[in-house]
Amino acid sequence: MEKPSGTDPSRRASDRGRYGRLSRERVLAAALELVDREGLSALSMRRLGAELGVEAMALYRYAASKDALLDGLVEALYLELEGRLAAEPATDAVEGGWRSGLHRIARATYEVCLAHPQAVPLLATRMLAVPLARRPLAVLRDHERVLALLRGAGLDETRTSAVFRAYTAWLLGYLSVELRPMVDNPDETDPAFRMGLHRLSPQELPTLRETAAALAEQGGPEGLATGLDALLDRLVGGEA
């Protein structure tokens, strides 16, 4: 939803809502809360304005379009990540080294995504749509944080790039598998019917039917850490 050309939304609609004057932080927090509660499909400028008690036009000074609002949600997730990291003792470089730092970032990212599963798809879709230099600053700071750990480990630019790409792919891939829906009918008490296994052909999909229950189990932060260590052992080993 683009703002009409030739208009200045800030002149047409007040941004003083039921919670007082708005700010970018308040708008993004309300948007994230709405998505947490009802999913991404519920998010629109009109609906968000209703949540905040203002006209939709008043929001354009904080997000110039629907895409900008979605990018703002990604920003909000990464700002929450920064807050979690800041709340922990910064001892990685001294005590645990670069591996500990990567594990710390991955674990905090996992925790943020579990807290906001409805918004997690944006971490992939918006990054596919937005060039590097136009990504929110909080996202770029996360890139910088990971890259600095790898360069500090003694990796050259080429190896740093390769490990960064693999690290990012593993982290986002693990989260997408961890958070994918597996329950077909939440009102069912029988596990097989709850997962909808009766919808899967035993002739065409016998192995999937047999392993579906195991696939539905989350690997948790332990699985994330184990996979990350295996990845780093393969790519870096004892070189750094």
N, C-alpha and C positions, 0 to 999 in steps of 0.2 A: 504494500500500500504506500504509494509515493505521495508526498505532500503536493498540493496544487501549485503549479507554477505561478510566479508573480504574486505570491501571498507571503505574508510573514505571520506564521501561526502565533507567535508570541504577542502580536498586536490584536489577535482575534479571540483568543481564549485565555482566561486566567488560569494560572497554575497553582492557585491556592485551593486545595481540596479539603476533604474532611479531616485530614491529618496535618493541616497547615501547609505552608509553602513547600513545593516539591524541590527535590534535588536529584541529580543523576543517580546517586546512591540509593535514594528512596524509590525511584522509578524502577531501577534494576532489581532491587530487593523484592518489590511487589510483583514484578514480572516472574522472578524465579519462584516465588511462593505460589503464584497462580499455576505455573507449569508443574511444580511439585504436586499440587493438589489435583489438577485436571488434565495434565499432559500438554504437549506442544500444540496440539490442534486447537486448544481453547484460547491460545494467545492471539490477540489482535489489539490494535491501538484502541479500538472502541471498548473492548472488554477490559483492557488494562485501565483505561480512563475511568470506567465505571467502578473498578476496584478502588481507585484512588479518590474518587469523588470529583473528577474534573472532566472537562470535555476532551475528547481524543486529540483535538488539535493542539491542546496545551502540551502534549507529550513530545511534539516534534522538535522542541528546542533541546531535548535530552537524547532523542534518537530520531534522525532525519527520515528514516524509513523503517519498514518492517525488517529488512535485512540488517539494518543498523541495530535494531532492538535485539535481534538474534545474536549478533556479534557482542552486544552488551551482556547477554546471558553467559556467553563464553568467558567474557571478561570477569563477570561475577564469580564464576567457578574458579578461575585462576587466582582471583583476589582472595577467595576463601582458602585456596591452597597455600598462598603466601602467609595468611594468618596462622594456619596450622603449623607451618614450618617455623614461623617466628616464635610460636609458643613453646617449641622444643629447644633444649639446650643445643647450641651450635658447636658441637664437639667433633663433627665428622673429620675435618681436616687434621685434627690433632690426634684423635684416638682411633678412628675407624678408617681413615683414608677415603679415597675416591669411591670405592665400592660401597662403603657405608653411606656415603652421600647419595649415591644413586638409589640405593635401597630406601633411604629415608624419603626421597622425593616420590618414588614409586608408591610407597605405602601411604603417604599423605594424599596423593592423587586418588588412590583406590578408596580411601575413606571419604573424600569429597564426593566422588562419583556414587558411592553407595548411599550417601545422604541425599543426592539429587538424581536418581536414576532416569527420570523423565527427560532431563536436559542433556544427558550424556551423548545422544546421537549428534548433537551440535558439535561436539569435539571433532567429529569426522567430517560432517557435511559442510560446516563453515570453513574448516581448514582447506577443504577441496575447492571452495569458492573464493577464498580471500588470499591474495598474494602475500608473501612474507612481510613486506614492509608496511602493509596496511592492517596487519593483525593488531589486536589490542596490546597495549604496552605490557600488561600483566602476562600475556602469552609469550611475548618476546623475552621478558625477564626470565621466564621458565626455560626457554631455549638457551638463554645465556647461562643460566645456572648449571644446566646439564653439560653444555659444551665446555664451560670453565673447569668442571670437575675432570672431564676427559683430557683436556689439554694439560691440566695440572698433574695428571697421571703420567705425562711424558709422551703421549701419543702425538704424532704429527697431524697436520691438517687433514690429510687423506684418511688416515685411520680414525681420527676423531669424527669425521663426517660419516664414515661407514658404521661406527658403533652407535652414533647418535640416531641414525636412521633405524637401525635394528632395535635399539632400546625403545624408541617411540612406537615402532610397529608392534613390538611385544606388549608394551603397556596398554596401548589402545585396543589391540586385538584381544588381550586377556579380559579387559573390561567389557568388551562387546559380547564375549562368550559368557562371562560371569553374570551379566545383567539381562541376557535374552530371556523372553518369556517362555515358560515351559508348561504352565498350568492351563489346561483347556477349560475346565469347569471348576471354579473355586468352591462351589457348593457341594461337590461330590466328596464323600469321605473315603471311598475306596481309591487307593492310589492309582490303580490302572485307569479307572474312569476319570479321576481327577486330571490325569495327564492326557486323557483322550486316546489311549493306546488302541481302543477299539476302532479308531478311524484309520489306523495304519494296517495295511495288508500284510498278513502273516506269510503270504507266499512271496510277495515282492520285496518286503522289508523285514525279514526275520531278524537280522542282526541289529537293526535299529530298534525294533521292539524289545529285544533282550537287554539292550544297553541303555534304553531311554531313562530308566530310573537313576542309573549312575550318572548319566549326562546331566540330569537335573540337579545333582548335588553341586554346590559351589566349592571351588577350590580354595577360596579364602585368601588372606594375605600370605599364608604359607605357600600355596601354589604359585602365587605371584613371585615370591622370593626365590623359590626353587628354580623356576623357569628363567628368572633373570640371572641367577648364578650360572646356570648351564649356558646361557647365551654369552655371558661375559667370559666364561672359561673357554668357549669355542673361539671367540673373536680376539680376546686379549691374552688369556692364559696368564702366565707369569711374567709377561713382558713389562708390565707397568708396576 
